[in-house]
């Protein structure tokens, strides 16, 4: 159905205008000026012709079939125009007009009415409140936007959620020489969304790279499913705006406080192989690289330069982005030594010094490309007197064109810069103005290689007791409790096969002493009260209790002094949890919070009382596969502690990963769970155990 919008044979412009500086004028002019191959029908009830093309007073008056209608009329006339298009049998609508859900209030009602018409007639809709669509395919050449610039044709398809950003994006594409295949400004996207477009572009032969400017996700779960598959065929590069963490202030769990919407966005994009960038400029840097260069087979980089400074900057940037500035073979260094003076540095970076000519670049780039230790090359040039940027660019092109290894170029200095960059871009070699840009783009390409080689992973299904957890949640809801008691949390974890430390509830000192003797000394005592969330903050935890006398004294403090310190009455304490003292192991945290867009977001990281201070955590969106769980464990900064340092035994990583996956299954099975922490999860050389936890549920 999107063919009617992106590959139409005929277009009606409803609201085509004779007045310059109006959108209705600009869109029709773009269609004509850029050579749209199909029929164009201006619709204007007061004009006999527009742009020397016969105009029609209404869509109904057009004698021929129409595939696509561009609606550029005031908001109050859009519904009538859409209804007329439906009667005409038009299957594609692009509504440029604003005044819909983006203004809220009556705009939402207007948009809902528009969608009712679209669905009733089986049409597809881009917009409203958008800037149009574009397709540069030979034999079509459709610029159905009001952007002043037509980008060159190429392999990049682009979705923008912002019309204003769309205009800027097309300008950038023309300036950078980035070839665009298709462009869609989706506007409010009540119908055609980013998910529809990436699915369409996945099968489009002319699309090699997908770019997205996102402000929000309509259906993030569907996006995850699609992107996981598509990114194994074509890279997706996205700018996702909006990094607010304001909502974290209201969270009661560690996971909720640390997650935030942006962490969820990062997790989702990482899980499905989408390359996230921070700026539009960075997105275009990557687009230039991905458009024409092969994906590197490894991360080993050779740097060729005529000045030490840029070479050092590139080397530092490469290392910072996970690329290795590799050691060249003796054969390569011998080849270079035969052509360059003694003052040149033949290590990597290869510094040919300021006397290097265009021919020097030809020799050096060819030599390092042939080196078996090299997976990619970055050549940088600072123009000295007498050497032209264009000549150096031509030299790089002569040896790098058609290479199976990616080649990036950095041209610094203004003299001859546009010509040099044009020479490179025309040959499909990305040309950058700054060293860091080249390193960043190459690093992104290597991440794509890692993604392509990453196992797909699968979601494990464990043998669990679903009914036990459902009954615990139902009982809490019946009492109007949003927070499960600590013993209920432990029962929930046990029902899903997550080991917990042995424990008993005591409501008197005598019961506590009996529990300790049964469990075995030493023990930990914890105050139990739904009013006390962070027990350590008010002295509500006593560890290492070795005998009965010490236990009775601790029980007295927990049931009298601690409530007073917490500002609650002694009657609001439900007793004391007596728990086996578990020593050793590494303190980690496994948690989950419900994100309003993404659903359950799982967290793993360094645990204990310092979790929010250190923030050494990783996130993934549920469902978490075995591969996702392994990555979560390994990507935190403290992972070397889990591997074992200075003779310490390694923690049981498999047990941690399984616990993460069991929590993933738990929150998938019980959507009433809104937040939870297992903190700490003590990781041992063999297995692990949950020592403390909290779960908050919805009560309706």
N, C-alpha and C positions, 0 to 999 in steps of 0.2 A: 504493500500500500504506500510506502514512502516513495516509490518511483514517481507517483503523481506530483510529489513535491520537489524531489531532487532530480528527476529526469523527465520533466513534462515535455509534451510535444506542442502544447499551446498554453498561453497564459493570458488571463484577463486581469487588467489593472483597474480595480474598482476605486475610483477617486483620483484617476489620472488628471493632472492639472496642467494648464497652460502657463501658470505663474511660476517663474523661476524662484529658487530659494524655498520651494515647498517640497515636502517628501513625495507627494504624488507626481511632481514634475521630475524629481531626481531619479526615482525608481524607473520610470518609463524611459528616461534618457539613458540610464545605465544598460537597460535591456537592449536598446537600439544601438548605442555607441559601441558596445562590446560584442555585438554580433550574435545575439541569440538566434539560433537556427530555426526555431519554431515560429508559429504565428503569434502575434501580440494583438490583443484587443483592448484598447483604452475604453473605459466606461466612465462617461461624464454626461449627465443629463442636459447640460447647457452648451455643449461644444460639439460641432460637427466633426472636428478632427483635433488631434493632439499630436504634436511632433510630426505633422504631416501624415499622420495615420488616421484613417477613418475611425471615429469614435461612435459608441453606441450609448443610448440613453439608459440602458439597463442590461444586466446579464442576460435576461430573458430574450432580448432583442438580437443577441449574437447568433448568427445562423449556423455556426459550426460547433462541433464538440470542443469543450475546454477541459484541460486536465487540472490546471492550477489557477486559483484566484488569489491575487494579492489585494488585500483590503486595506485601503488608506483613507478612511472616512472618519468623521467625528464619532466618538464612542456611542452616541445615542443612535447612530444609523448602522452600527456594525451588525446587530442582530437581524435587521431586515435584509442586509446584504448577504449574510450567511444563509438565511432562509432561502433567498433567491438562488444562491449557488447550489443548495441542496436540491431544489426543484429542477435545476438545469442539469443535474447529474455530475457536477464537478466533484472530484474525489479528494482534492488537496486544497487546503486553505492556509495562507500565511497572513495573519492579522497583525499589521504593523501598529495599528491604533493602540493608544494607552487609555487608562481610565478603568481598569478592571481590578483584579484582586490586589494589585500592588497599592491601591489607594484605600483598601479595606471598605467597610460599610457597604454602600450601594454597589461598589465595584465588585465585591464578591458575588452578590446576587446577579449582577450582569454577566460575570464570567460563568457562573453556574448555568444561566440561561443559554449562553453561547454553547456550552458543552452539551446541553440537552439537544440542541439543533444538530450539532456535529454527530452525536451518537445516533440520532433518529435517522439521519440520511447516510450513515456509514462512511463519513468523511474522516480524514486525518487533519489535525490542526497543529501548526507551528505558531507560537505566540499565545495570546496577544502580548502587546507591549514588547515588540522585538524589532530588529532592524533588517530582517529578511534572510534569504538563503542564496547560495552561490555554488555553481558547479562549472569548473574550467574545462571539462572533458571536451576533446576535439569533436566537432559535430554537434555540440550543444552550446557551449560558451554562454552560460546563463549567469548574469549578475543581477539578481533580483533583490538588491539591497539599496540603501541610500548612501552607502559609503562612497567617498569620492575616488577611491583607489581600487583598481582591479589588479590583484596579485598575479604573478606568473603561475603557469600551470606546474604541477608537481605532485609528489606522493603524499602530502600532508592533508588530512581531514581534521577540521577544527569545529568544536562546539563551544559557544560562549553563552553563559547565562546572563551576561550584561551586554546590552546594546551599545552603550558608550565604550566599553572595553572592546567590543567587536570592531568598531571603527578604528581604534588604536591598533588592534591586532592586525588588521589588513594593511594598515600603513607600514607597520613593522615588517610584515611579510614581504611587501614590495621593496622596502629599503634593504633588507637583509638578503634579498634574492631567494627567499624560501618559497618553493613551489607549493601552491595550494591545490588540492583536488576538489574538496567540497568544504563549504563553511555554512554553519547554521547558527543563527542567534535564536535561542529557544524561548526567551522571554519568561513569561509566568509558568510555562510548561504544564498546563493542566492535561494535555494529551501527549504530544510527542515530547519525549524526555531524553536525557543523556543515555539512559539504558537502551531506548529504541535506536538511537543513533549509533552507539558502539556496536550493537548487534548487526545493524545494517552495514556498517563499514567493515566489520569482520569478514564479510563475504565480497567486498568490493575490490576488484582487482587493481584499481588505480590508487587505492589507499594503502600506504605502507606504514604510516605513522599516524597515531590518533592523539590530538591535543585537546585538552578540556580546560576551560575556565569555569570553576564551580563556586557557587555561593552556598548551596545546600544540596542534600541528597533527597530525592523523592522517595525512592525505595532502595535503601542501602543493601538490603539482603539480596535483592535481585541483581544489583550492581556487582556485588561480590561474586555471585555465581557466574555472571557473564564475563567479568574481567579476569577471573582465574583462568578461563579457557582462552580468551582472546589474547591476553598478554603472552601466551606461549606461541602465538603466531605473529603478533604485531605489537610493538611497544605502545603503551598508553602513558602519556606525560600530562600531569595535571597540576594546575594552580588551584588550590582550595583556599579561598579567603575566609576570614572569620576565625580568629584563634582565641576567643574569649574563654576565660575560666571562671567567670563570675558565679556560675551555678555551683561550683565546687564548694563555695562557702557554706551552703546549706547541708552538705553531706554529713552523715553521722559516722560512717565507716572510714577507715584509712583508704580503702580502695576508692570510695566515692570522692573523697577529698583530693586524691591524686589524679583521678581519671580525667575529668573535664572533656568537653566536646572535642577539642583538638587532639587529645591523646587517642580518643576513639577513632577519629579520622585517620590519624597516622597509622593506627593498628590495622584498620580496614584496608587502606591502600597498600600497606606493606604485605598483608596476607594475600592479596590478589595480584601482586606483581606490578602495580601501578607505580610509576616513578613520580614522586611528589616534589615539586620545586616551589620556592618561595616567591618568585617574581616572574612577571611576564618576560622580562629580558632573559632570565635564566632558562625559561621554557624555550625561547627561540634559539638560544645557544645549543640546547640539546636537540632541538628540531633540525638545525643545520647538520649536526653530526649524524643523527639517525637517518636523515633523509637519503643520504648517498653512500655512507661508509659502512663497511661490513662490521659486524659485532666482533670484538677482539676475542681470541681464543683463550687468553689469559690476561694477567694484570701487569705484565712486564713492559716497561716503557723505555724507549730511547729518546733522548732530547738532543736536538741539533740547534746550535745558536752561533751568532757572531759576536756575542757580548756575554760576559760572565754573569752580570746581574739578572737579566731575564731568565737565564738558564737555572740559576739558583732558585728564583721565585717559582718557576715551573716545577723544579724538583721538590721543593717544600710542599707545594700545592698537591702534587701527585701523592706524596707520602701521606699527607693529611686526609686524602680521600681514599686511601686504601690501595693505591697503585704502587708498584715497586719500580724504582729507578734501577734497572737491571745492570749487571756487569756484562760488558761486551766480550766476545771471544777474542782470543789472540789473533785469529785470522782477520777479523774485522779491524782490529786496531792496527795491524800491519798494513792493511789496505789504506786506511786513513793516513798512516805515517808516510806513505809513499807520495802523498799529494799535498800535505800541509806542513808549514814551517815548525821548527822546534818549539816555538812559543805557544803553539796550539795545545790544548788539552784533549787528549784522545780517549780519556775515560768518559764515563757517562755522568753528566751532560758532555757532549762533544762541543767544545768551544773552539771554533775555527779562527777566532780573533777578528778584529775589525777589518782586516785586509781581505776577508772572504768575498768572493764574487758570486755571481749567479751560478757559474760553473762549479764553484766550490760546493754550493748547496746541492747541485745535481749529483756530485760525487758522494757527498756525505750521506744524504738521504738514501741513495741507492745502496750504499754499503750497510747502513744499519738495518734497512728493510730486509736485507738478505741474511742477517744474523739470526741463527736459530734460537738465541736467547731473548729475542725481541718479539713482542706481540703487537705493539703499536708504536707510532712515531709522532712526536710533536716537534715541528720545526719553527723556530722563532727568528725574526729578522729585525734588527734596528738599523735604519738606513744611515750609512756613513756617506761621505762625499763621493760622488761618482758611481754609485750603485743604485739602480732604480728598483723600487718595490715591484713594478710590473715584471721586470726581468727575473727577479728572484721567484716570484709567483709562477712564472712560466717554467722555470727550472724545476720547481717542486712538482708541478703538474706533469712534467715530462717523464718523471720516474715514478710518481705515486699513482697516476691514473691507472685504474684497473687492478691495483694491488689487492691481494687477499687480506692484507693487514691494514687497519685503519690508519689514516694519516691526518693530522690536524696541523694547521698553520697559524702562527701569530705574527701579524705585521704591525709593527709599532712605528710611530712617527707619521706625520700628516702627508708628507710629500709622496704623491703617487698612491696614497692609501686606497681611494675609491677604485682606481683602475686595478690595483693588485688584488683587492678583495673580489672584484667582479671577475677577474681571471680565474681565481680559485673556485668561486661559487659556480661559475659556468662549467667548470670541469668536475664539479661534485666533491670538491675538497673544502671542508669547512674552514673559513678564514675568520680569525678573531682579532680584536683590537687589544685584548689584555691577556696576559699569560694564565691567570687563574681561570678564565672562562674555558680555555681549552682543556685544562686539567679536570675541571668539573664535568664537562661534557663527556670526556673519555671515561671518567669514573662511572658516570651513569650508564654508559654503554657496557662497561664491565659488569655492573650490577644486573643488567639485562641478561648477560651471559650466565651469571650465577643463578638467576631465576630460571632460565631455560634448562639448566642442568639440575635444578632442585627437584627432589622427588615430589610427586603430587601430594602424597599423604592421604590418610584416611581417618575417618572418625570412628573410634572404637566404641563398641557397645558392651558395657559390663553387666554382670549379673548382680542386680541390686534389689532392694526391697522398696518398691515404689509406694505401696500401701502404707507402710509405717510412716513415711515422711508426709504423705497426704493427710493422715490422721493427726499428726502433730500440728500441721498448719491449720487444719480445720478446728482443732481444739483452741488454738490461740486466737483464731478469728472469732470463735464463739464467745470468747471472753473479752473481745475488743482489744487484744494485745498486738501491737505491731512488732514488738521485739520478742524473739524467742528467749527463753531462759537458757542459762549456760548448759544445764543438763539436757535440754531439748536440742540444743545445737550439737552436743556430743552424740546424741541418738541419731540425729539426721546424718551426721558424718558416718557413723557406723553403718547406717542403713545403706549407704553408698560405697561401702568397702574402704573407707578412709580410716586408717588406724588412729585411735585416740589413746591418751594416757589413762590408765586405770583411775577411777574416781568414785566417790560416794558423796551424797548430800547429808549433812548433819545439821540438826536443828537444836542441838544441845551439846555441851562440852563432852558429856558422856558418849553421845553418839559419834562425835568427832574422834574420840579416843578409840572407840571400837572400830571405826572405819580405818583409822591409821594402822591398827594392829592387823586388820584383815588385808589391807593393801600392801603393807610393809613399809618400815621406816627407811629413809626420811620421806616426809611428805611436804606438800605445798597447801596452804590454806588461802581460799579466795572468798571474799564477801560476795553474797548473792543478793542482788537487788536490781529490779528493772530501772530504777532511778539512777544507778551508777553505771555509766557506759565505760569510761576509762578508769578501771580500778586502781591502776598504779598511781594515777595522779593524786588520789586521796589516801594512799597507804593501804589500799584494800587487798594487797597480796603479801603473804608472808611465806618466804621460801626457806628450805633447809631445816624444817622442824624435825628434831632428832628424837625427842622423848615426850612422855605424856605431860610432864610439868610445863615444858615449853609450849606444848600444844594448847593446854588449858589457858595459859596466859595470852597466847595469840588469839584464841577464840574470843576471849573477853574483850580484847582491843578491837577486833573486827566487828563485834556486834554492839559496841557502845561508843568508842571513840570515833571510828570511821564514819558512821552515820552522821554524827555531829559535824565532822569535818566536811562532809558532803552536803550538809544543809538539809538533811532529811530526818525523819523520826526513826527511832529504833524499831518501831513496828513495821516500817517499810523494808526491813531486811528479812529475806526469806531463809536465812541460815547461812551456812558456810559450805563451800565445796572443798572436800578433802581429796587431794589428788596425789598420785605417786610422783615423787620428785624425780624428774628425768633430767639427767645431767649430760653434758657433752653435746655433740651435734652442732650443726650450724643453724642459726635462727633465720628462717625465711618466712615469707608471707604468700599465701594464695588467696585471692579475693575476687569479688565480682561486684559490679554495680550496673544497674539498668540505665542505659543511655536513652533519652527520649527518641532519638533517631535510629540508633543502631541496635537497640536491644541490649542483651547481656554483653558486657565488656569484662573480660577476665584479666587479672593482674597476677604477676609473679615477681618477687624481688627479695631484696635483703629485708628481713623482718625484725621483730622485737620492738622496743620502745622508740627506736630511732628511725622508723620507716618513713615518716613524713618529713623528718629533717634531712635525711640523706637522699630520698627520692630515687633510690637505685632500683627501679622497677621497669617492667616491660608489660605491654598490653596486647591483647588479641581479642577480636570480636568472635563471639560464639557462633557456630561450632568450632572448637579448637581441634585440629587434626593432630596426629602423632608428630608430624613434622613441625607444626606450629608450636607445640609444647616444647619440643627439643630446642627450637630457636629462642623461645621465651627464656628458658633456663640459661642458655649460653650467651645471650646478648646483654645481660646486666654487667655493670662494671666489676661487681664482686665475684664474677664467675670463677676467677682463679682460686678464690677461697674454697669453692665447692670442689674444684679439681684436686685440692690438697697442695699446700705450700710448706716448705722447710720440713719435709719428712712427714707431714700430717697425711693420714689416709684420705683418699678422695671420698666425697659423699656419693651415695647411691643415686645417680642422676636418673636412672630408670624409674626409681620409686617416686621421685619428685614429679617427673613427667606424667606418670600414671595418676598421681594425685590431682594434678592440674586437669587432666582429661576426665577424671571422675567428677570433679567440681563442674566442668563444662556440661557433662551429662545431667548432673543434678539440677542446674539452673535451667536447662532446656526442658526437663521433665516437669518442673514446677515454676511456672511463670509468676506465681505469687511472691517468690523471693525477689526482693528489690535490691538489697545489698547484703554482702556477707564478707567476712574476713576469717581466714584460718591463720591465726597469728599468735605465737609462732608455730610454724611447721618445722619441727626439728629434723634436720636431714642427717642421717648417720651413714657410716660406711656400708651398712646393710639396712635398708629400709628407712622408715621415717615415722614420725608420730605427731599428731595434732595435740598441742598442749592447751590452747585457748582458742576461742572463736566467738563470733557474733553473727547473727542473722536477723535482718529486718524484713518483714513481709508487708504486703498490702492487706488491709483488713476488709476489703470489699471486692 
